[in-house]
Amino acid sequence: MFTLLLVFKTLAKDVYKPKLVNSKSGEHHDFPLGVLEATGRLKDGDRGILIMDVGKDGAAELAGLQVGDRISRIEDMTPDKFSKKTDTGLSGPQDLLGRSLDQKAGSNSRLSIEVLRGHEIQKLNIALPKSSSFSFSSPQSCSKRKEFLSDIAKQLVETQQENGRWKPGVGGDADVYTTAFCGLVLLANNDPTHLPSIKKAIEFVRKSSVASIDINDPKKGPKNWQTAANGIFLSEYQLATGDKKYFVDLKKCCDLLVERVTEKGTMGHHFSIPYSGGGLIVINVQAHLAWALAEKCGYLIDEKAWANSFSEVKKSLDPKTGALGYSSRAPWSPDISARTGGMITALMVAGREEKFAGSLADSLIRLHGRMRHAHAMSSIGLIFGFSGIKTAARRDYAKIMSAWVPYLELARLPKGGAAFFGGKRNIGGDQYLGYASIGNAMVGLVLASAEDRLFMHGGSKKGWFGRKKQDL
């Protein structure tokens, strides 16, 4: 047993962690280079990727790539310009590099690049780890997505701490939110050997968060975004396993969210409503998703709270984009994906307002380049953005996944798990949650959206955990 734990710790330690410098203003964008095990930087208008870090003994270092090099050509092609505008998504050098790595999938593959080193051009031929293609036109794409999801799940099991949590970026209560999403990945991967890890995660959120709820005093207890995440996790667990042991805790979470909706429908981080009473629609959305999922577990939705909150959500609709803004006072906010995707998912799970959900999905598909941007973070934009598209726009889902192949490829690591691949603007929220933990969670849940298991991804079967598709 000691030897096995030592191997796990060694594997986790050896996994490359990109050296990311957060730029709140969007002046630069740092991101991982996938299986090359290096970190790149782009600024507005750049065609070349500036190398900020090279991992020890990785493909990039073994090929001679150095910090300060600028990748100017990839597979004899010059990348399009990078734009820091969120609508442009991955276009430019990221798209070319990610797709080149995907197209080079196979054994004995090499990536040809040219780098500007000082005033000289250097040609490098990088030996790539063996893999298959993510491309939807490839017959191996489905198996590769499942393999990547499985690798992420294994990495999460290996890095879970003894008390059941996943390490956050800072102290405070970020570990509860992060742990809920990491637990969802383990559920979605459907490996019964991971059930002990899932239960450890549940026990952690119960003791660290749910236990502090006093339904008679809604001013006490965890923050709303944490409470909603706990509700989502506990609901999906019960739906997946049929285990009702934690229903009392689930009900506490949902009831607390009910008590914290004002008559106007506004919600905040906690009991009080910030921004002069304007509130945060992203909190309403996550509460709706927790209620909708809990209803599938036997929870009776408080119709008054749902109606009040939904009224505020509708008032936050931006007529220009057709998506949900920051609040009814600021419907024009551009980082639409977490709010819009989460609300789509909640409505589709609950079987309510499906026409409205469909119109929200249309806007999200049209503006899917923005999915890495949500409230100073990337994770919830991708997690809820993909869940919304999967539940309300299945015909378009494959097209959107194909557009995001470069993201999957540049987040993929050769020694297990996923690297955090953030957005073009402030990612301080993800830094707070912990780049390594939330990076694995968000990539894992993007991949899991293809599996039809979690109800937030369009699943409809109960008690599926640990069973193969043919047995359902």
C-alpha positions as CSV (number, residue, x, y, z in Angstrom):
1,M,0.0,0.0,0.0
2,F,2.9,2.4,0.9
3,T,4.5,1.7,-2.5
4,L,1.3,2.4,-4.3
5,L,0.7,5.7,-2.5
6,L,4.3,6.7,-3.3
7,V,3.8,6.0,-7.0
8,F,0.6,8.1,-7.0
9,K,2.4,11.0,-5.3
10,T,5.3,10.8,-7.8
11,L,2.9,10.8,-10.7
12,A,1.0,13.8,-9.4
13,K,4.3,15.6,-8.8
14,D,5.6,14.9,-12.3
15,V,2.5,16.4,-14.0
16,Y,3.5,19.7,-15.7
17,K,1.9,22.8,-14.3
18,P,1.9,25.8,-16.7
19,K,3.5,29.0,-15.3
20,L,0.7,31.4,-15.7
21,V,0.8,35.1,-15.0
22,N,-2.7,36.5,-14.7
23,S,-3.4,39.7,-16.7
24,K,-6.5,41.4,-15.3
25,S,-6.5,44.0,-18.1
26,G,-6.1,41.4,-20.9
27,E,-2.7,42.8,-21.9
28,H,-1.4,39.3,-22.3
29,H,-2.8,35.8,-22.3
30,D,-0.8,32.9,-20.9
31,F,-1.8,29.3,-21.8
32,P,-0.5,25.7,-21.9
33,L,0.9,24.1,-25.0
34,G,-0.6,20.7,-24.4
35,V,1.7,17.6,-24.7
36,L,4.7,19.9,-25.5
37,E,4.7,20.7,-21.8
38,A,5.4,24.4,-22.0
39,T,3.7,27.7,-21.4
40,G,3.1,30.3,-24.1
41,R,2.1,34.0,-24.1
42,L,0.1,36.0,-26.7
43,K,-0.6,39.7,-26.9
44,D,-3.1,41.4,-29.1
45,G,-2.0,41.2,-32.8
46,D,0.6,38.6,-32.2
47,R,1.2,35.8,-34.7
48,G,4.0,34.2,-32.8
49,I,3.7,32.4,-29.4
50,L,6.3,33.6,-26.9
51,I,7.6,30.8,-24.7
52,M,7.4,31.7,-21.0
53,D,8.3,28.3,-19.5
54,V,9.5,24.8,-20.6
55,G,8.8,21.8,-18.5
56,K,11.7,19.5,-17.5
57,D,12.2,16.4,-19.7
58,G,9.0,17.2,-21.7
59,A,8.7,17.1,-25.5
60,A,9.5,20.8,-25.8
61,E,12.7,20.7,-23.8
62,L,13.9,17.5,-25.4
63,A,13.5,19.1,-28.8
64,G,15.5,22.2,-27.8
65,L,12.7,24.8,-27.2
66,Q,13.8,27.5,-24.9
67,V,12.3,30.3,-22.8
68,G,12.3,33.5,-24.8
69,D,11.8,31.6,-28.2
70,R,8.8,32.8,-30.3
71,I,7.1,30.1,-32.3
72,S,6.6,31.8,-35.7
73,R,5.5,29.0,-38.0
74,I,3.8,25.7,-37.3
75,E,3.8,22.9,-39.9
76,D,5.1,25.4,-42.5
77,M,2.1,27.7,-41.8
78,T,2.1,31.2,-40.4
79,P,-0.7,31.6,-37.8
80,D,-3.4,34.2,-38.1
81,K,-3.2,37.1,-35.6
82,F,-4.3,36.7,-32.0
83,S,-7.1,39.0,-30.9
84,K,-7.8,39.7,-27.2
85,K,-11.5,40.1,-28.1
86,T,-13.5,37.4,-26.4
87,D,-15.7,36.8,-29.4
88,T,-12.8,35.5,-31.5
89,G,-12.4,32.5,-29.2
90,L,-9.4,30.3,-30.0
91,S,-8.7,31.7,-33.5
92,G,-5.1,32.5,-34.4
93,P,-2.0,30.7,-33.1
94,Q,-3.9,28.7,-30.5
95,D,-6.2,27.2,-33.2
96,L,-3.3,26.4,-35.5
97,L,-1.2,24.8,-32.8
98,G,-4.0,22.8,-31.3
99,R,-5.3,21.5,-34.6
100,S,-1.8,20.7,-35.8
101,L,-1.2,18.6,-32.6
102,D,-4.6,16.9,-33.2
103,Q,-3.8,16.1,-36.8
104,K,-0.4,14.7,-35.8
105,A,-2.1,12.1,-33.6
106,G,-0.7,8.7,-33.9
107,S,2.6,6.9,-33.3
108,N,6.1,8.3,-34.1
109,S,4.6,11.7,-34.9
110,R,6.6,14.9,-35.0
111,L,5.6,18.5,-35.0
112,S,7.6,20.9,-37.2
113,I,7.9,24.4,-35.9
114,E,10.1,27.5,-36.6
115,V,11.1,29.7,-33.7
116,L,12.6,33.2,-33.6
117,R,15.5,33.0,-31.2
118,G,17.1,36.4,-30.9
119,H,17.6,37.5,-34.5
120,E,17.9,33.9,-35.8
121,I,15.3,31.4,-37.1
122,Q,15.6,27.9,-35.6
123,K,13.8,24.9,-37.0
124,L,12.7,22.3,-34.5
125,N,11.2,18.8,-35.0
126,I,9.4,17.8,-31.8
127,A,8.7,14.2,-31.1
128,L,5.1,13.9,-29.8
129,P,3.6,11.4,-27.4
130,K,1.4,8.8,-29.0
131,S,-2.3,9.6,-29.1
132,S,-5.4,9.5,-31.2
133,S,-7.4,12.4,-32.7
134,F,-10.1,14.5,-31.1
135,S,-11.6,15.3,-34.5
136,F,-15.3,14.3,-34.8
137,S,-14.5,13.1,-38.3
138,S,-12.0,10.6,-36.8
139,P,-13.3,7.2,-35.8
140,Q,-11.0,7.3,-32.7
141,S,-12.4,10.7,-31.4
142,C,-14.9,9.1,-29.0
143,S,-12.4,6.8,-27.5
144,K,-9.9,9.6,-27.1
145,R,-12.4,11.8,-25.3
146,K,-13.2,8.9,-22.9
147,E,-9.5,8.1,-22.4
148,F,-8.8,11.8,-21.6
149,L,-11.7,11.9,-19.2
150,S,-10.5,8.7,-17.5
151,D,-7.0,10.2,-17.2
152,I,-8.4,13.3,-15.6
153,A,-10.5,11.2,-13.2
154,K,-7.4,9.2,-12.2
155,Q,-5.4,12.4,-11.7
156,L,-8.2,13.7,-9.4
157,V,-8.2,10.5,-7.3
158,E,-4.4,10.7,-7.0
159,T,-4.5,14.4,-5.9
160,Q,-7.5,14.2,-3.5
161,Q,-6.4,15.0,0.0
162,E,-7.0,12.7,2.9
163,N,-10.0,14.8,4.2
164,G,-11.7,14.5,0.9
165,R,-11.1,17.9,-0.6
166,W,-9.0,19.1,-3.6
167,K,-6.5,21.7,-2.8
168,P,-7.6,25.3,-3.7
169,G,-5.4,28.1,-4.8
170,V,-5.8,30.0,-1.6
171,G,-7.3,29.5,1.8
172,G,-10.8,30.3,2.7
173,D,-13.7,28.3,1.4
174,A,-12.7,27.8,-2.2
175,D,-12.0,24.1,-1.6
176,V,-15.7,23.3,-1.2
177,Y,-16.7,24.8,-4.6
178,T,-13.7,23.1,-6.3
179,T,-14.4,19.8,-4.6
180,A,-18.0,19.8,-5.7
181,F,-17.0,20.1,-9.4
182,C,-14.1,17.6,-9.0
183,G,-16.7,15.1,-7.5
184,L,-18.9,15.6,-10.5
185,V,-16.1,14.6,-12.9
186,L,-15.6,11.4,-10.9
187,L,-19.3,10.7,-11.1
188,A,-19.4,11.3,-14.9
189,N,-16.4,9.1,-15.5
190,N,-18.4,6.2,-14.2
191,D,-15.6,4.2,-12.7
192,P,-17.0,2.3,-9.6
193,T,-13.5,2.0,-8.1
194,H,-13.7,5.8,-7.6
195,L,-16.8,5.6,-5.4
196,P,-14.8,5.9,-2.2
197,S,-13.3,9.1,-3.5
198,I,-16.7,10.5,-4.4
199,K,-18.0,9.7,-0.9
200,K,-15.0,11.3,0.7
201,A,-15.7,14.4,-1.3
202,I,-19.3,14.4,-0.2
203,E,-18.3,14.0,3.5
204,F,-15.9,17.0,3.1
205,V,-18.6,19.3,1.7
206,R,-21.0,18.1,4.4
207,K,-18.7,18.8,7.3
208,S,-17.1,22.0,5.9
209,S,-20.2,23.6,4.4
210,V,-23.6,22.0,4.8
211,A,-23.2,21.4,8.5
212,S,-23.1,25.2,9.1
213,I,-26.6,25.7,7.6
214,D,-29.3,26.9,10.1
215,I,-32.5,27.1,8.0
216,N,-34.1,29.2,10.8
217,D,-31.3,31.8,10.3
218,P,-30.4,32.3,6.6
219,K,-27.9,34.9,7.6
220,K,-25.7,32.0,8.8
221,G,-24.1,29.3,6.7
222,P,-22.1,29.0,3.6
223,K,-22.1,31.4,0.6
224,N,-24.7,30.9,-2.1
225,W,-22.4,29.9,-4.9
226,Q,-20.9,27.2,-2.6
227,T,-24.4,26.1,-1.4
228,A,-25.6,25.8,-5.0
229,A,-22.5,23.8,-6.1
230,N,-23.1,21.4,-3.1
231,G,-26.7,21.0,-4.1
232,I,-25.8,20.2,-7.7
233,F,-23.2,17.7,-6.6
234,L,-25.4,15.9,-4.1
235,S,-28.3,15.8,-6.6
236,E,-26.2,14.2,-9.3
237,Y,-24.8,11.7,-6.8
238,Q,-28.3,10.6,-5.8
239,L,-29.5,10.4,-9.4
240,A,-26.4,8.4,-10.4
241,T,-26.3,5.9,-7.5
242,G,-29.8,5.8,-6.1
243,D,-28.3,6.4,-2.7
244,K,-30.7,8.7,-0.7
245,K,-28.4,9.0,2.3
246,Y,-27.6,12.6,1.6
247,F,-31.0,13.9,0.7
248,V,-31.4,15.7,4.0
249,D,-28.3,17.6,3.3
250,L,-29.4,18.3,-0.3
251,K,-32.7,19.7,1.0
252,K,-30.9,22.0,3.5
253,C,-28.9,23.5,0.6
254,C,-31.9,24.1,-1.5
255,D,-34.0,25.5,1.3
256,L,-31.2,27.9,2.3
257,L,-31.1,29.2,-1.3
258,V,-34.9,29.7,-1.1
259,E,-34.6,31.7,2.0
260,R,-32.0,34.0,0.4
261,V,-34.1,35.0,-2.6
262,T,-35.5,38.5,-2.1
263,E,-39.1,39.4,-3.0
264,K,-37.5,41.2,-6.0
265,G,-35.8,38.0,-7.0
266,T,-32.3,39.2,-6.4
267,M,-29.5,37.1,-4.9
268,G,-26.0,37.8,-3.7
269,H,-22.8,36.0,-2.6
270,H,-24.4,35.6,0.9
271,F,-27.5,36.8,2.6
272,S,-26.9,40.5,1.8
273,I,-27.4,41.7,-1.8
274,P,-24.3,43.5,-3.3
275,Y,-24.1,46.4,-5.8
276,S,-26.7,48.6,-4.1
277,G,-29.2,45.7,-4.2
278,G,-28.5,44.8,-7.9
279,G,-27.4,41.3,-7.1
280,L,-25.7,38.7,-9.2
281,I,-27.6,36.6,-11.8
282,V,-24.9,34.0,-11.8
283,I,-26.0,33.1,-8.3
284,N,-29.7,32.9,-9.3
285,V,-28.8,30.6,-12.2
286,Q,-26.8,28.1,-10.0
287,A,-29.6,28.1,-7.5
288,H,-32.2,27.3,-10.2
289,L,-29.9,24.4,-11.4
290,A,-29.6,23.0,-7.8
291,W,-33.4,23.2,-7.4
292,A,-34.1,21.6,-10.8
293,L,-31.8,18.7,-10.1
294,A,-33.0,18.3,-6.5
295,E,-36.6,18.0,-7.8
296,K,-35.5,14.9,-9.7
297,C,-34.4,13.5,-6.3
298,G,-37.8,14.2,-4.7
299,Y,-37.3,17.8,-3.5
300,L,-40.4,20.0,-3.7
301,I,-39.5,23.3,-5.4
302,D,-40.7,26.4,-3.7
303,E,-42.7,28.0,-6.6
304,K,-42.6,31.5,-5.1
305,A,-38.9,31.5,-4.8
306,W,-38.5,30.0,-8.3
307,A,-40.9,32.6,-9.8
308,N,-39.3,35.6,-8.1
309,S,-35.8,34.5,-9.1
310,F,-36.8,33.7,-12.6
311,S,-38.4,37.1,-13.0
312,E,-35.0,38.7,-12.2
313,V,-33.3,36.3,-14.6
314,K,-35.6,37.4,-17.4
315,K,-35.0,41.1,-16.7
316,S,-31.3,40.4,-17.1
317,L,-31.7,39.4,-20.8
318,D,-29.6,41.5,-23.1
319,P,-31.8,42.3,-26.2
320,K,-28.6,42.8,-28.3
321,T,-27.1,39.3,-27.7
322,G,-30.2,37.4,-26.5
323,A,-28.0,36.1,-23.6
324,L,-28.1,36.8,-19.8
325,G,-26.2,39.8,-18.4
326,Y,-24.6,40.5,-15.1
327,S,-28.0,41.6,-13.5
328,S,-31.2,43.4,-14.4
329,R,-29.2,46.6,-13.9
330,A,-26.3,45.5,-16.2
331,P,-27.8,43.2,-18.9
332,W,-25.1,44.2,-21.4
333,S,-22.2,42.4,-19.5
334,P,-20.3,40.4,-22.2
335,D,-19.2,37.4,-20.2
336,I,-22.4,35.5,-20.8
337,S,-21.6,31.8,-20.8
338,A,-21.9,30.7,-17.1
339,R,-25.2,32.6,-16.6
340,T,-26.7,31.7,-19.9
341,G,-25.5,28.1,-20.0
342,G,-26.5,27.4,-16.4
343,M,-30.0,28.8,-16.9
344,I,-30.5,26.8,-20.0
345,T,-29.5,23.6,-18.2
346,A,-31.8,24.4,-15.2
347,L,-34.8,25.0,-17.4
348,M,-34.2,21.9,-19.5
349,V,-33.7,19.7,-16.5
350,A,-36.9,21.1,-14.9
351,G,-38.9,20.9,-18.2
352,R,-39.9,24.5,-17.9
353,E,-39.7,27.5,-20.3
354,E,-38.0,25.3,-22.9
355,K,-38.7,27.9,-25.7
356,F,-36.9,30.5,-23.7
357,A,-34.1,28.0,-23.0
358,G,-33.8,27.4,-26.7
359,S,-33.5,31.1,-27.5
360,L,-30.7,31.3,-24.9
361,A,-29.0,28.4,-26.5
362,D,-29.1,30.1,-29.9
363,S,-27.2,33.1,-28.4
364,L,-24.7,30.9,-26.7
365,I,-23.9,29.0,-29.9
366,R,-23.6,32.2,-31.9
367,L,-21.2,33.6,-29.2
368,H,-19.5,30.4,-28.1
369,G,-16.1,32.1,-28.4
370,R,-16.9,33.8,-25.1
371,M,-17.2,30.5,-23.2
372,R,-13.9,30.9,-21.4
373,H,-14.9,34.1,-19.7
374,A,-17.2,34.3,-16.7
375,H,-16.8,36.6,-13.7
376,A,-13.0,36.8,-13.5
377,M,-12.7,33.1,-14.3
378,S,-12.9,30.5,-17.0
379,S,-14.1,27.3,-15.3
380,I,-17.8,28.0,-14.8
381,G,-18.1,29.5,-18.3
382,L,-17.0,26.3,-19.9
383,I,-18.7,24.0,-17.4
384,F,-22.2,25.6,-17.7
385,G,-21.7,26.7,-21.3
386,F,-21.2,23.2,-22.6
387,S,-24.0,21.8,-20.3
388,G,-26.4,24.4,-21.7
389,I,-25.6,23.6,-25.4
390,K,-25.8,19.9,-24.7
391,T,-29.2,20.0,-23.1
392,A,-31.0,22.5,-25.4
393,A,-29.1,22.3,-28.7
394,R,-28.0,18.7,-29.3
395,R,-27.9,19.2,-33.1
396,D,-25.3,21.9,-32.7
397,Y,-23.3,20.3,-30.0
398,A,-20.9,18.3,-32.2
399,K,-20.2,21.4,-34.2
400,I,-19.3,23.4,-31.1
401,M,-17.2,20.5,-29.7
402,S,-15.3,20.4,-33.0
403,A,-14.6,24.2,-32.8
404,W,-13.1,23.5,-29.3
405,V,-10.8,20.7,-30.3
406,P,-7.7,23.0,-30.0
407,Y,-8.7,23.8,-26.4
408,L,-8.9,20.1,-25.6
409,E,-5.6,19.4,-27.3
410,L,-3.7,22.3,-25.6
411,A,-5.1,21.4,-22.2
412,R,-4.1,17.7,-22.5
413,L,-1.0,16.6,-20.7
414,P,1.0,13.4,-21.6
415,K,1.6,12.3,-18.0
416,G,-2.0,12.5,-16.7
417,G,-4.8,15.0,-16.4
418,A,-5.4,18.4,-17.9
419,A,-3.5,21.7,-17.6
420,F,-5.5,24.8,-16.7
421,F,-6.3,26.7,-19.9
422,G,-7.9,30.0,-18.9
423,G,-9.3,32.9,-20.8
424,K,-7.9,36.1,-22.3
425,R,-8.9,38.3,-19.3
426,N,-8.9,38.1,-15.5
427,I,-8.7,34.6,-14.3
428,G,-8.2,35.5,-10.6
429,G,-11.3,33.5,-9.7
430,D,-9.8,30.3,-11.0
431,Q,-6.5,31.1,-9.3
432,Y,-8.6,31.4,-6.1
433,L,-10.1,27.9,-6.7
434,G,-6.7,26.4,-7.6
435,Y,-5.5,26.1,-11.2
436,A,-4.6,22.4,-11.1
437,S,-7.8,21.2,-9.4
438,I,-10.3,23.4,-11.2
439,G,-8.4,22.9,-14.5
440,N,-9.0,19.2,-14.3
441,A,-12.6,19.7,-13.3
442,M,-13.5,22.1,-16.1
443,V,-11.8,20.1,-18.9
444,G,-13.3,16.9,-17.4
445,L,-16.8,18.3,-17.4
446,V,-16.4,19.6,-21.0
447,L,-15.5,16.0,-22.0
448,A,-18.2,14.5,-19.8
449,S,-20.8,16.6,-21.6
450,A,-20.5,14.0,-24.5
451,E,-21.4,11.1,-22.3
452,D,-25.1,11.6,-21.5
453,R,-24.7,10.5,-17.9
454,L,-25.1,13.6,-15.6
455,F,-28.6,15.1,-15.7
456,M,-26.9,18.5,-16.3
457,H,-25.6,17.0,-19.6
458,G,-29.0,15.6,-20.7
459,G,-28.9,12.3,-18.8
460,S,-32.3,10.8,-18.1
461,K,-31.4,7.4,-16.5
462,K,-31.3,7.1,-12.7
463,G,-29.1,4.7,-10.9
464,W,-26.6,4.4,-13.7
465,F,-23.4,4.7,-11.8
466,G,-21.2,1.6,-12.1
467,R,-23.2,0.2,-14.9
468,K,-22.3,-0.1,-18.6
469,K,-24.5,1.3,-21.3
470,Q,-25.7,-2.1,-22.5
471,D,-26.9,-2.9,-19.0
472,L,-29.2,0.2,-18.7
